[in-house]
Amino acid sequence: MNKNRKFDYIFLVSAAIIIFFGLLILASVSAAFSQEKVGEATYYLFHQIYYGFIPGISIAFIIYKIPLGFIKKNAGLFFLGNLFLMVLIFFPGLGISAGGASRWLDLKFFSFQPSEFLKLVFIIYLSAWLASPVRAFNKKPLAKKIKPDIDNNKRSAIMSSVLIPFLAILGVIAAFLIYQSDATTLGIIILSAFIMYFSANTFLLHPIIIFPIGVGVLYALIKTESYRLRRLLVFLNPNIDPMGIGYQLKQALIAVGSGGIFGLGLGMSGQKFGFIPHPMSDSIFAILAEETGFLGSFILIILFLAFTLGVFRIAKKSQDKFSRYFAVGFGSWICLQAFINIGAMIGIFPLAGIPLPFVSYGGSHLITELAGMGLLLNILKENRKVVE
């Protein structure tokens, strides 16, 4: 394997280290809770392995073996199936509510969060949709067949016919997620979708059209739910409600600051003992920073950057549009979610309530992220065939 090819796997190596890093922190954070709840210090750690990591690796292997053409051809069916699962959440006996939100589906033998799977499934669907012949935004073939003035008119018409359906699809997703009180997941999906859309060589006027729409939707979300406004106000001034909504941010900053340069050591966090909310999920980065310090936090951030650059490298080398758009979307999703989660813990973003990819406790998001890794490896395999 030549040196150039070794860099193709930088995303895989980075993700593997992040997952290992995450399991170490989860073992430290969850030990006390596991002991208190079930009398076994490793309960949550092995639950994450058995119901998150192992199923995720298994699904990733299956996706790696499936032909890309089959995935692309059936992307619409996958998307509709995921929306159907999100509808089932609202049926009595199937949906599980927690913290004022209905986001989990209970199938008796296991439960999961369909909105986490939607992140991956929608990226697959949008990649296939953007790559379809009608929406091919490559200028060169048109330039060869059509005169320049007609070419510009036709391209403008094509872009206009694509923008409205694109926004309509996002509108359908928004309706589901807003009704589930999951605005943060909606934000991640919308941002990733916009990056994919503009990476498809779309008409430059479209950002001017989309920006005010996005601002209007954000304003509506804040106005319709008072807790979102309170989160924004606390972000601007954490001292407004230090024992209410501002409590999590206050305790997260204490945890991050307590870690210093080298941290207190694995297992030595004090904030995880009932001080900081959601220490295994949303707030796990704060505990990581407390136990491993600035050095450990910096290494994790570098790993996420390396992962993202590795995925974008695959996008750049992909000849197939579906593969290129998927890699852009998947890399954008993981990068955005990671840095929004981290940013919320250090006070540069409002509290978001989303997991740290590959690290936070929770099977649904880990399975989905590993499944996306399987598709990336499948794309890398196909890229190699093209080169050879």
C-alpha positions as CSV (number, residue, x, y, z in Angstrom):
1,M,0.0,0.0,0.0
2,N,1.5,3.3,-1.1
3,K,1.7,6.4,1.2
4,N,-1.1,8.1,-0.6
5,R,-3.5,5.2,0.0
6,K,-2.7,5.1,3.7
7,F,-4.3,8.5,4.2
8,D,-7.6,7.0,2.8
9,Y,-8.0,5.3,6.2
10,I,-7.4,8.4,8.4
11,F,-11.1,8.7,9.1
12,L,-11.3,5.1,10.2
13,V,-8.3,5.3,12.5
14,S,-9.5,8.6,14.0
15,A,-13.0,7.1,14.6
16,A,-11.5,4.0,16.2
17,I,-9.4,6.0,18.6
18,I,-12.4,8.3,19.4
19,I,-14.6,5.2,20.2
20,F,-11.9,3.7,22.4
21,F,-11.4,7.1,24.1
22,G,-15.2,7.3,24.7
23,L,-15.4,3.8,26.2
24,L,-12.7,4.7,28.7
25,I,-14.5,7.9,29.8
26,L,-17.8,6.1,29.9
27,A,-16.3,3.4,32.1
28,S,-15.2,6.1,34.5
29,V,-18.4,8.2,34.4
30,S,-20.8,5.3,34.7
31,A,-19.2,3.2,37.3
32,A,-20.8,4.9,40.3
33,F,-24.3,5.0,38.7
34,S,-24.0,1.3,37.6
35,Q,-23.0,0.3,41.1
36,E,-25.8,2.3,42.7
37,K,-28.5,1.1,40.3
38,V,-27.7,-2.6,39.6
39,G,-24.9,-3.3,42.0
40,E,-22.4,-3.8,39.1
41,A,-19.9,-1.1,38.2
42,T,-19.7,-2.1,34.5
43,Y,-23.4,-2.3,33.7
44,Y,-23.6,0.8,31.5
45,L,-20.3,0.2,29.8
46,F,-21.2,-3.3,28.7
47,H,-24.7,-2.1,27.8
48,Q,-23.1,0.4,25.4
49,I,-20.9,-2.4,23.9
50,Y,-23.7,-5.0,23.6
51,Y,-26.5,-2.7,22.4
52,G,-24.5,0.0,20.6
53,F,-21.0,-1.0,19.5
54,I,-21.6,-4.7,18.5
55,P,-24.8,-4.1,16.5
56,G,-23.2,-1.0,14.9
57,I,-20.2,-2.9,13.8
58,S,-22.4,-5.7,12.5
59,I,-24.7,-3.4,10.5
60,A,-21.6,-1.5,9.2
61,F,-20.2,-4.8,7.8
62,I,-23.5,-5.6,6.1
63,I,-23.6,-2.1,4.5
64,Y,-20.0,-2.5,3.4
65,K,-21.0,-5.6,1.5
66,I,-24.2,-4.2,-0.2
67,P,-23.6,-2.8,-3.7
68,L,-23.8,1.0,-3.7
69,G,-26.2,0.9,-6.6
70,F,-28.7,-1.0,-4.5
71,I,-28.4,1.5,-1.7
72,K,-28.8,4.4,-4.1
73,K,-31.8,2.9,-5.9
74,N,-33.7,2.2,-2.7
75,A,-32.8,5.4,-0.8
76,G,-36.3,6.7,-1.1
77,L,-37.8,3.6,0.4
78,F,-35.3,3.8,3.3
79,F,-36.4,7.4,3.9
80,L,-40.1,6.6,3.8
81,G,-39.5,3.7,6.2
82,N,-37.7,5.9,8.7
83,L,-40.6,8.5,8.5
84,F,-43.0,5.7,9.2
85,L,-41.1,4.7,12.3
86,M,-41.2,8.3,13.5
87,V,-45.0,8.2,13.1
88,L,-45.2,5.1,15.3
89,I,-43.7,7.1,18.2
90,F,-47.1,8.9,18.6
91,F,-49.0,5.6,19.0
92,P,-49.9,4.7,22.6
93,G,-47.8,1.8,23.8
94,L,-45.1,2.3,21.2
95,G,-43.8,5.7,21.9
96,I,-41.7,6.5,25.0
97,S,-41.6,10.0,26.4
98,A,-38.8,11.4,28.6
99,G,-38.0,15.0,29.6
100,G,-41.1,16.3,27.9
101,A,-40.2,14.9,24.5
102,S,-41.5,11.9,22.6
103,R,-38.5,10.5,20.7
104,W,-38.1,6.9,21.5
105,L,-39.9,3.8,20.0
106,D,-40.5,0.8,22.2
107,L,-40.6,-2.5,20.4
108,K,-40.6,-4.4,23.7
109,F,-37.4,-6.4,23.1
110,F,-35.5,-3.2,22.5
111,S,-36.1,0.6,22.2
112,F,-34.4,3.1,19.9
113,Q,-34.6,6.7,18.7
114,P,-35.7,6.9,15.0
115,S,-34.6,10.5,14.7
116,E,-30.9,9.4,15.1
117,F,-31.3,7.0,12.2
118,L,-33.0,9.8,10.2
119,K,-29.7,11.7,10.2
120,L,-28.0,8.9,8.2
121,V,-31.0,7.8,6.1
122,F,-31.8,11.4,5.0
123,I,-28.2,12.0,4.0
124,I,-28.3,8.8,1.9
125,Y,-31.7,9.9,0.4
126,L,-30.5,13.4,-0.4
127,S,-27.3,12.1,-1.9
128,A,-29.3,9.9,-4.3
129,W,-31.7,12.7,-5.0
130,L,-29.0,15.2,-5.9
131,A,-27.1,12.7,-7.9
132,S,-30.1,11.8,-10.1
133,P,-29.8,12.8,-13.8
134,V,-32.4,15.5,-13.6
135,R,-30.5,17.2,-10.8
136,A,-27.0,16.7,-12.2
137,F,-25.3,20.1,-11.7
138,N,-22.2,19.4,-13.8
139,K,-21.8,22.4,-16.2
140,K,-19.5,20.8,-18.7
141,P,-22.0,18.4,-20.4
142,L,-24.6,21.2,-20.9
143,A,-21.9,23.5,-22.2
144,K,-21.1,21.1,-25.0
145,K,-24.7,20.7,-26.2
146,I,-26.3,24.1,-25.6
147,K,-25.3,27.6,-26.6
148,P,-24.1,29.7,-23.6
149,D,-27.1,32.0,-23.4
150,I,-29.6,29.1,-23.5
151,D,-27.3,27.1,-21.2
152,N,-27.6,29.8,-18.5
153,N,-31.3,30.0,-18.8
154,K,-31.7,26.2,-18.6
155,R,-29.4,25.9,-15.7
156,S,-31.3,28.6,-13.8
157,A,-34.6,26.8,-14.5
158,I,-33.1,23.5,-13.3
159,M,-31.9,25.0,-10.1
160,S,-35.2,26.7,-9.4
161,S,-37.1,23.4,-10.0
162,V,-34.7,21.8,-7.5
163,L,-34.7,24.4,-4.7
164,I,-38.5,24.2,-4.0
165,P,-38.6,20.4,-3.7
166,F,-35.4,20.5,-1.6
167,L,-37.1,23.0,0.8
168,A,-40.3,20.9,0.8
169,I,-38.4,17.8,1.8
170,L,-36.8,19.7,4.7
171,G,-40.2,21.0,5.6
172,V,-41.6,17.4,6.0
173,I,-38.6,16.5,8.3
174,A,-39.1,19.7,10.2
175,A,-42.7,18.9,10.9
176,F,-41.8,15.5,12.4
177,L,-38.9,16.8,14.5
178,I,-40.5,19.9,15.8
179,Y,-43.5,17.9,16.9
180,Q,-41.1,15.6,18.8
181,S,-39.4,18.7,20.4
182,D,-36.1,17.8,18.8
183,A,-35.1,21.1,17.2
184,T,-31.4,20.4,17.7
185,T,-31.5,17.3,15.6
186,L,-33.4,19.3,13.0
187,G,-30.7,22.0,13.0
188,I,-28.0,19.4,12.4
189,I,-29.9,17.8,9.5
190,I,-30.7,21.2,7.9
191,L,-27.1,22.4,8.2
192,S,-25.7,19.2,6.7
193,A,-28.3,19.3,4.0
194,F,-27.4,22.8,3.0
195,I,-23.7,21.9,2.8
196,M,-24.6,19.0,0.6
197,Y,-26.8,21.1,-1.6
198,F,-24.2,23.8,-2.2
199,S,-21.5,21.2,-2.7
200,A,-23.6,20.1,-5.7
201,N,-22.5,23.1,-7.7
202,T,-26.0,24.8,-7.3
203,F,-27.0,28.2,-8.4
204,L,-25.3,31.0,-6.3
205,L,-28.6,32.9,-5.9
206,H,-30.0,30.1,-3.7
207,P,-28.1,31.0,-0.5
208,I,-29.7,34.5,-0.7
209,I,-33.1,32.9,-0.9
210,I,-32.5,30.3,1.8
211,F,-30.9,32.6,4.4
212,P,-34.0,34.6,5.3
213,I,-36.1,31.4,5.3
214,G,-33.7,29.9,7.8
215,V,-33.8,33.0,10.0
216,G,-37.5,32.9,9.9
217,V,-37.7,29.2,10.9
218,L,-35.2,29.9,13.8
219,Y,-37.3,32.8,15.0
220,A,-40.5,30.7,14.9
221,L,-38.8,27.8,16.8
222,I,-37.7,30.2,19.6
223,K,-41.1,31.9,19.8
224,T,-43.1,28.7,19.9
225,E,-41.2,27.1,22.8
226,S,-40.3,29.3,25.8
227,Y,-37.5,27.0,26.9
228,R,-35.6,27.7,23.7
229,L,-35.7,31.4,24.4
230,R,-34.5,30.8,28.0
231,R,-31.6,28.7,26.7
232,L,-30.6,31.5,24.3
233,L,-30.8,34.1,27.1
234,V,-28.7,31.9,29.5
235,F,-26.2,31.4,26.7
236,L,-25.9,35.2,26.4
237,N,-25.8,35.6,30.2
238,P,-25.3,32.4,32.3
239,N,-26.0,34.3,35.5
240,I,-29.6,34.9,34.6
241,D,-30.7,31.5,35.9
242,P,-27.7,29.8,37.5
243,M,-29.8,27.2,39.4
244,G,-32.3,26.5,36.5
245,I,-31.5,26.3,32.8
246,G,-28.0,27.8,33.5
247,Y,-27.1,25.1,36.0
248,Q,-25.8,22.6,33.4
249,L,-23.6,25.2,31.7
250,K,-22.3,26.4,35.1
251,Q,-21.4,22.9,36.3
252,A,-19.9,22.0,32.9
253,L,-17.6,25.1,33.0
254,I,-16.6,24.1,36.6
255,A,-15.7,20.6,35.3
256,V,-13.8,21.8,32.3
257,G,-11.9,24.4,34.4
258,S,-11.1,21.9,37.1
259,G,-9.2,19.7,34.7
260,G,-6.3,22.1,34.1
261,I,-3.7,21.1,31.7
262,F,-3.4,17.3,32.4
263,G,-6.6,16.6,34.2
264,L,-7.5,15.0,37.5
265,G,-7.0,11.5,36.2
266,L,-9.4,8.8,34.9
267,G,-12.1,8.2,37.5
268,M,-11.2,11.2,39.6
269,S,-14.0,13.6,38.4
270,G,-16.1,15.1,41.2
271,Q,-18.7,16.7,38.9
272,K,-20.1,13.3,37.8
273,F,-21.4,12.6,41.3
274,G,-24.8,14.3,40.9
275,F,-23.5,17.8,40.1
276,I,-23.6,18.0,36.3
277,P,-26.8,16.8,34.5
278,H,-26.5,14.0,31.9
279,P,-22.8,13.1,32.6
280,M,-22.9,10.0,30.4
281,S,-24.6,11.6,27.4
282,D,-24.9,15.3,26.6
283,S,-22.3,16.4,29.2
284,I,-19.7,13.7,28.8
285,F,-17.2,16.1,27.2
286,A,-17.1,18.1,30.4
287,I,-16.3,15.0,32.4
288,L,-13.6,14.1,29.8
289,A,-12.1,17.6,30.1
290,E,-12.1,17.3,33.9
291,E,-10.4,13.9,34.0
292,T,-8.0,14.3,31.0
293,G,-7.5,18.1,31.1
294,F,-6.8,20.4,28.2
295,L,-4.4,17.9,26.7
296,G,-7.1,15.2,26.5
297,S,-9.7,17.6,25.2
298,F,-7.3,19.0,22.6
299,I,-6.4,15.4,21.3
300,L,-10.1,14.6,21.0
301,I,-10.8,17.8,19.0
302,I,-7.8,17.0,16.7
303,L,-9.2,13.5,16.2
304,F,-12.6,14.9,15.1
305,L,-10.8,17.3,12.7
306,A,-8.7,14.5,11.3
307,F,-11.9,12.4,10.9
308,T,-13.6,15.1,9.0
309,L,-10.7,15.8,6.7
310,G,-10.4,12.1,6.0
311,V,-14.1,11.9,5.0
312,F,-13.8,15.0,2.8
313,R,-10.7,13.4,1.2
314,I,-12.9,10.5,0.2
315,A,-15.5,13.0,-1.2
316,K,-12.9,14.7,-3.3
317,K,-11.6,11.4,-4.8
318,S,-15.1,10.0,-5.5
319,Q,-16.1,10.0,-9.2
320,D,-19.6,9.0,-8.5
321,K,-21.9,11.9,-7.4
322,F,-23.9,9.8,-4.9
323,S,-20.6,8.8,-3.1
324,R,-19.3,12.4,-3.2
325,Y,-22.5,13.9,-1.8
326,F,-22.8,11.3,0.9
327,A,-19.3,11.7,2.1
328,V,-19.8,15.5,2.3
329,G,-23.0,15.1,4.2
330,F,-21.7,12.4,6.6
331,G,-18.5,14.4,7.4
332,S,-20.5,17.6,7.9
333,W,-23.0,15.9,10.2
334,I,-20.3,14.3,12.5
335,C,-18.2,17.5,12.5
336,L,-21.1,19.8,13.2
337,Q,-22.6,17.6,16.0
338,A,-19.2,17.1,17.7
339,F,-18.3,20.8,17.8
340,I,-21.8,22.0,18.8
341,N,-21.8,19.5,21.7
342,I,-18.3,20.6,22.7
343,G,-19.1,24.2,22.2
344,A,-22.1,24.0,24.4
345,M,-20.0,22.5,27.2
346,I,-17.5,25.4,27.1
347,G,-20.1,28.2,26.6
348,I,-19.6,29.1,23.0
349,F,-22.9,27.6,21.8
350,P,-26.3,27.4,23.5
351,L,-27.0,24.0,25.3
352,A,-28.1,21.6,22.5
353,G,-29.0,18.3,24.1
354,I,-27.3,16.2,21.5
355,P,-24.8,13.3,22.0
356,L,-21.1,13.6,21.3
357,P,-20.5,11.3,18.2
358,F,-18.9,8.0,19.0
359,V,-18.4,9.0,22.7
360,S,-21.8,9.7,24.5
361,Y,-23.8,6.9,26.0
362,G,-26.7,5.7,23.8
363,G,-27.1,2.8,21.3
364,S,-29.1,4.5,18.6
365,H,-26.6,7.2,17.7
366,L,-23.6,4.9,17.9
367,I,-25.2,2.3,15.7
368,T,-26.1,5.0,13.2
369,E,-22.6,6.5,13.2
370,L,-21.0,3.1,12.7
371,A,-23.5,2.3,9.9
372,G,-22.4,5.5,8.2
373,M,-18.8,4.3,8.6
374,G,-19.7,1.1,6.8
375,L,-21.1,3.0,3.9
376,L,-17.9,5.2,3.7
377,L,-15.7,2.1,3.6
378,N,-18.0,0.8,0.8
379,I,-17.5,4.0,-1.1
380,L,-13.7,3.8,-0.5
381,K,-13.8,0.3,-1.9
382,E,-15.6,1.4,-5.0
383,N,-13.2,4.3,-5.5
384,R,-10.3,1.9,-5.4
385,K,-12.0,-0.2,-8.2
386,V,-12.3,2.9,-10.4
387,V,-8.7,3.8,-9.9
388,E,-7.5,0.3,-10.6
